[in-house]
Amino acid sequence: MMSADFTSNFWNLYVIVLIVFGVGLCLFVLMTNNKRHTGPVEVQPHVWDETLAEYNNPLPRWWLYLFWATVIFSIVYLAIYPGLGNFQGFLNWSSVGQYEQEMAKAKQKYDTIYAKFRGQGIEALARNAEARAMGGRLFATYCAQCHGADAKGAPGFPNLTDNDWLWGGEPDTIVQTITNGRIGVMTPFDGVLSPTEVTDVANYVRSLSNLPNSAEAAQRGAMVFAANCVVCHGPDGRGQPLLGAPNLTDNIWLVSSSQAQIEKNVREGRNNRMPGFGDFLGEDKVRLLAAYVWGLSNK
């Protein structure tokens, strides 16, 4: 079995040989076409499609000079920047290094701006006009794609302007949610419940929020719910923030309250994920963002 070092060295040499061969081939083409044509312009003996012929006109000098310039540029580039396998170039440049330098400059520039908000509680930040404006800009940049510019959400993405929270709406909980992200999983029951049981439990779920339903099916569905759903949604269907299980007794729905959609959720389950922004944004920005989000439903 080949070692990792051998494989790495092989591909390193492969890339170097391929690039050097390509540059060398370009030089060969240039040199073989660099001679000035002094003879008469004549038709070459080969013909295509019976009528298409080719003259022995020399390549234009400007084309050769441009080609020389591109080859020289590529050689200089490969000497000072990465390109030849693992060779970093004489400038020792890397995209990671440039990113870290730019982040360090940004941190030095903006740290003083964020420093004045440190130590303040989320509620106090939410009442601070400057902090709230900064949090709003962060929301527009990182959160509006999913939750909408008005933060009212979309199918599958929660509305952040009401007081219905999957994981809890306390300030510290919102900070934790933004920092670490959330993963919400609903178990699929296809194959566990029969089609009739799926229909029954969907009717029962609709009855919890006073939506139109079949009373007979809902009565049967209550037993199905008690046997399969109470672990997450609770015996009263009001959900559990510790698990991100939604409250089924109100009229707020993450996707849809239709009979068909509820049955689909029961059969197929759901798997929602919110990414964590803690490592990317840092504590200061997370707190400003959390203050903005908390303020949306606590005006």
C-alpha positions in Angstrom: 0.0 0.0 0.0 1.4 3.4 -1.0 2.1 5.9 1.8 0.5 9.3 1.9 3.9 11.0 1.5 4.6 9.0 -1.7 1.2 9.9 -3.1 1.7 13.5 -2.3 5.1 13.6 -3.8 3.9 11.9 -6.9 1.1 14.4 -7.6 3.5 17.2 -6.7 6.0 16.0 -9.4 3.1 15.3 -11.8 1.9 18.9 -11.6 5.5 20.3 -12.0 6.2 18.1 -15.0 2.9 19.0 -16.6 3.4 22.7 -16.2 7.0 22.7 -17.3 6.2 20.6 -20.3 3.4 23.1 -21.3 5.6 26.1 -21.0 8.4 24.3 -22.9 6.0 23.4 -25.6 4.9 27.0 -26.0 8.6 28.0 -26.2 9.2 25.4 -28.9 6.3 26.7 -31.0 7.6 30.2 -30.7 11.1 29.3 -31.7 10.1 27.2 -34.7 7.9 30.0 -35.9 10.2 32.9 -35.2 12.0 32.7 -38.6 11.1 35.4 -41.1 9.6 34.1 -44.3 11.5 35.4 -47.3 10.2 33.2 -50.1 7.0 33.6 -52.1 3.6 33.1 -50.6 2.4 29.8 -52.0 -0.5 27.4 -51.6 0.4 24.4 -49.6 -0.2 21.0 -51.1 -2.9 19.9 -48.6 -6.5 20.6 -49.3 -9.7 20.2 -47.2 -13.2 19.6 -48.5 -11.8 19.6 -52.1 -11.6 23.5 -52.3 -10.2 24.7 -49.0 -6.5 25.4 -49.3 -3.9 27.1 -47.0 -1.2 29.6 -47.9 2.2 29.6 -46.2 1.8 33.1 -44.8 4.1 33.7 -41.8 2.6 34.4 -38.4 2.2 38.1 -37.7 5.0 39.6 -35.6 2.6 41.2 -33.2 1.1 37.7 -32.5 4.6 36.3 -31.8 5.5 39.2 -29.5 2.2 38.8 -27.6 2.8 35.1 -27.2 6.3 35.7 -26.0 4.9 38.2 -23.4 2.4 35.6 -22.1 5.0 32.9 -21.8 7.4 35.3 -19.9 4.6 36.4 -17.7 3.7 32.8 -16.8 7.4 32.0 -15.9 7.6 35.1 -13.7 4.3 34.3 -12.1 5.3 30.7 -11.4 8.5 32.0 -9.8 6.9 34.3 -7.3 3.5 32.7 -6.7 2.4 29.1 -6.0 1.8 27.1 -9.1 4.6 24.5 -9.4 3.3 21.8 -7.2 4.2 22.4 -3.6 6.6 25.3 -4.4 5.3 28.4 -2.7 7.0 30.9 -4.8 9.7 33.4 -3.7 7.0 35.7 -2.2 5.8 32.8 -0.1 2.2 34.0 -0.7 -0.8 31.9 0.2 -4.6 32.6 0.2 -4.7 31.6 3.9 -1.9 34.0 4.7 -3.6 36.8 2.9 -6.9 36.1 4.6 -5.2 36.1 8.0 -3.5 39.4 7.3 -6.7 41.0 6.2 -8.6 39.7 9.2 -5.9 41.0 11.5 -6.1 44.5 9.9 -9.9 44.4 10.2 -9.7 43.3 13.8 -7.3 46.2 14.6 -9.6 48.7 12.8 -13.0 47.6 14.2 -12.1 46.3 17.6 -12.4 49.8 19.1 -15.9 50.1 17.6 -17.1 46.9 19.2 -15.2 47.4 22.4 -17.6 50.0 23.7 -20.5 47.5 23.6 -18.7 44.8 25.6 -20.0 44.0 29.0 -23.5 45.3 28.1 -26.4 42.9 28.3 -28.4 41.8 25.3 -31.5 43.8 26.4 -29.4 46.9 26.9 -27.8 46.5 23.5 -31.3 46.1 21.9 -32.3 49.5 23.3 -29.1 51.1 22.0 -29.8 52.7 18.6 -26.2 52.4 17.4 -25.8 48.8 18.5 -29.2 47.9 17.0 -28.3 49.5 13.7 -25.0 47.5 13.6 -26.9 44.3 14.5 -29.4 45.0 11.7 -26.6 45.3 9.2 -25.2 42.0 10.4 -28.6 40.4 10.0 -29.0 41.7 6.5 -25.6 40.2 5.6 -25.7 36.8 7.2 -29.4 36.0 8.1 -31.7 37.6 5.6 -31.1 34.9 3.0 -33.0 32.4 5.1 -35.2 34.5 7.5 -36.0 37.2 5.0 -35.1 40.9 5.0 -38.1 41.5 7.3 -37.1 38.5 9.5 -40.6 37.0 9.1 -39.1 33.8 7.7 -40.3 31.5 4.9 -41.5 27.9 4.7 -38.9 25.9 6.7 -37.3 29.0 8.2 -38.8 30.5 11.4 -40.4 33.9 11.8 -38.2 35.9 14.2 -40.6 38.7 14.8 -43.2 36.8 16.9 -42.9 35.2 20.4 -42.9 31.6 19.2 -39.4 30.1 19.5 -38.3 26.6 18.7 -35.3 26.6 21.0 -36.3 29.5 23.3 -36.2 33.2 22.9 -34.3 34.2 26.0 -31.3 36.5 25.3 -28.7 33.9 26.3 -30.4 31.2 24.3 -30.4 33.4 21.2 -26.7 34.0 21.7 -26.1 30.3 22.0 -28.2 29.6 18.9 -26.3 32.1 16.7 -22.9 30.9 18.1 -23.3 27.1 17.8 -26.2 26.8 15.3 -29.1 24.3 15.7 -30.0 20.9 14.2 -33.7 20.0 14.3 -34.6 16.5 13.5 -38.0 14.9 13.3 -38.1 11.1 13.0 -39.8 9.8 9.9 -42.6 7.3 10.7 -43.0 5.9 7.2 -43.1 2.1 7.7 -43.7 2.5 11.4 -47.2 3.9 11.1 -49.7 2.7 8.6 -51.2 5.1 6.0 -54.4 5.2 8.1 -52.5 6.0 11.3 -50.6 8.8 9.5 -53.9 10.3 8.4 -55.4 10.0 11.8 -52.5 11.6 13.7 -52.4 14.4 11.2 -56.1 15.1 11.9 -55.3 15.0 15.6 -52.5 17.5 15.2 -54.8 19.8 13.3 -57.4 19.5 16.0 -54.8 20.8 18.6 -54.8 24.2 16.9 -58.6 24.2 16.1 -58.1 23.6 12.4 -60.7 21.7 10.4 -60.4 18.0 10.9 -62.3 14.7 11.0 -63.3 14.2 14.7 -63.4 10.5 14.3 -59.9 10.3 12.7 -58.6 12.8 15.3 -59.9 10.6 18.2 -58.0 7.6 16.8 -55.0 9.9 16.1 -54.8 10.9 19.7 -53.8 7.4 20.6 -51.2 7.3 17.8 -49.9 10.6 19.1 -49.6 9.4 22.7 -47.7 6.3 21.6 -45.2 8.0 19.2 -45.1 11.8 19.5 -45.3 12.8 23.1 -41.6 12.2 23.7 -40.7 15.3 21.7 -43.9 17.3 21.5 -45.1 16.6 25.0 -48.4 15.1 26.1 -50.2 18.3 25.5 -48.5 19.0 22.1 -46.9 22.2 23.3 -43.4 21.1 22.3 -40.1 21.1 24.0 -37.5 24.0 23.5 -34.7 21.7 24.7 -35.3 19.6 21.6 -36.4 22.3 19.2 -39.8 20.5 19.0 -42.4 23.0 17.9 -45.6 23.8 19.7 -48.5 22.1 17.8 -51.3 23.9 19.6 -50.9 27.4 18.1 -51.4 28.6 14.6 -47.7 29.2 13.9 -46.3 26.6 11.5 -42.8 26.2 10.2 -43.9 24.8 6.9 -47.6 24.5 6.4 -50.7 23.4 8.5 -52.4 21.6 5.6 -53.4 18.0 6.0 -51.2 16.9 3.2 -48.1 18.7 4.5 -48.6 17.4 8.1 -49.0 13.8 6.7 -45.8 14.3 4.7 -43.9 15.5 7.7 -45.1 12.5 9.7 -44.1 10.1 6.9 -40.8 11.6 5.8 -39.7 13.5 9.0 -37.7 16.7 8.8 -34.1 17.6 9.1 -33.4 21.3 9.5 -30.0 22.8 10.2 -29.0 26.3 11.1 -25.2 26.9 10.8 -23.2 28.3 13.7 -21.7 31.7 13.3 -19.6 31.9 16.4 -16.2 31.1 14.9 -16.8 33.3 11.9 -18.3 36.4 13.5 -16.7 36.3 16.9 -18.3 37.1 20.3 -18.8 40.9 19.8 -20.7 40.6 16.5 -22.7 37.6 17.8 -23.9 39.6 20.7 -24.9 42.6 18.5 -26.7 40.2 16.2 -28.5 38.5 19.1 -29.6 41.9 20.5 -31.1 42.8 17.2 -32.9 39.5 16.9 -34.2 39.6 20.5 -35.4 43.2 19.9 -37.5 42.1 16.9 -40.0 40.4 19.2 -39.5 42.6 22.2 -40.2 46.1 21.0 
